[in-house]
Amino acid sequence: MPKIIFLPHETLCPEGLVVDATRGETILDVALQHHIEIEHACEKSCACTTCHCVVREGFDSLEPSDELEDDMLDKAWGLEPESRLSCQARVADADLVVDIPKYTINLASERH
């Protein structure tokens, strides 16, 4: 079973967290199941960038992003080559190390 290592985030996961994931789950769904409240203003429909994350390790194990996700990512704060929308990136067989950026482009938190 692959693991996701969420790196420490000042407000969402101050200590960091290592969790088991199931192949095919999105990074966002795994985070939410473990009470890491990553923003997701569009309700996981790939229509915003609030769930942007950076996959520091295991990036190449993910299915490639599609054109819609790439277009959304172009608008993300702090975009890096290993950036993905956590609502679109599905866990494969490899462990992942995920960094949640400090900021999103939202001025206010959606707090689902």
N, C-alpha and C positions, 0 to 999 in steps of 0.2 A: 504494500500500500504506500503510495507516494506521500511525502510530507510537504507541508508548506511552512516555511520559516518566515514569519512576519517580523521584520526588523522593528526595533522600538520607534514609536511615534509619540510625540509629546502628549497628545490628548487622546488618541484612539487606542493606543496600545503601549503605554509607557515602558513596560518591561520587555516588550517583544513577546512572541508566542510561537511555539512549535505545535502544529496540529496535523492529524492524519486527514488525508483527502481521498476522495474516490475518483477514479478516472472518469472524465466527462463532466465533472462539476466545474463551475466557473470559480475563479479566484474570489469573486465577490460573494457568491453564495457560501463558500467555505468560511470566509471572514465573518459574514453575518451570523452563521450558525455558532460561531465562537465569540459572539458579542463584540466584534470589531466593527464598529458602525461606520464603514466607508460610505461617503456620500454617494448617492445614486439618484439624482434629481429626475431622470427620465424613466425611472422604474425599470431599468435594465434593457431598454429598447435601442441602445446604441444611438441615442439622439443628443447626447451631451458628453462632457468630459469630466464630470465630477468624480467618477470612479477610477480615474487615471492612476496607474501604479507603474513602478519600474521593476522588472523582473531581473534581479541582479545575478541570479544563477538559475540555470534550467531553461532559459529563454528559448533555446533552439529545440527543445522538446515540444513546444507549443505549436499547434497548427498556425500557419501564417495568418496574419490579419487580412481582412478583405478590404476592398476599396472604401466602403462606407466607414469602417473603423479607422482607416488611415486618414480619411477626410476629417473625422472628428478629432483624432489625435493631433492634427495640425493646429488645433485651437487650444490644446492643453497647456497649462502652466508648467514650466520646467521639463518640457519634452526632452527625452533622451533616446538613443537608438534602441534601447531595450524597453521602451514604454509600451504599455498595452492598456486597453480599457478592461478593468477587472470583470466587468459584466460579460465580456466577449471571450476572454482567454480561458480556455478549458484545460484542466489538468490532464496530463498524459501519464507516462510511466515514471518520469524523473521527478526528483525532489525539486522544489522551487524555493528561492529566497526572494521575498517580495518586500519592496520599499514603498511605503505610502507617502507621497509628497506632502509637505507641510501645508501647502495651499492648493485651492482649486480656483477656477475662474468665477465661482459663485461669490457674491458679496455677502450672502447670509447662508447659514447652514439650513438644510432641509429637515434634518433630525427626524428620520422616519420612525 
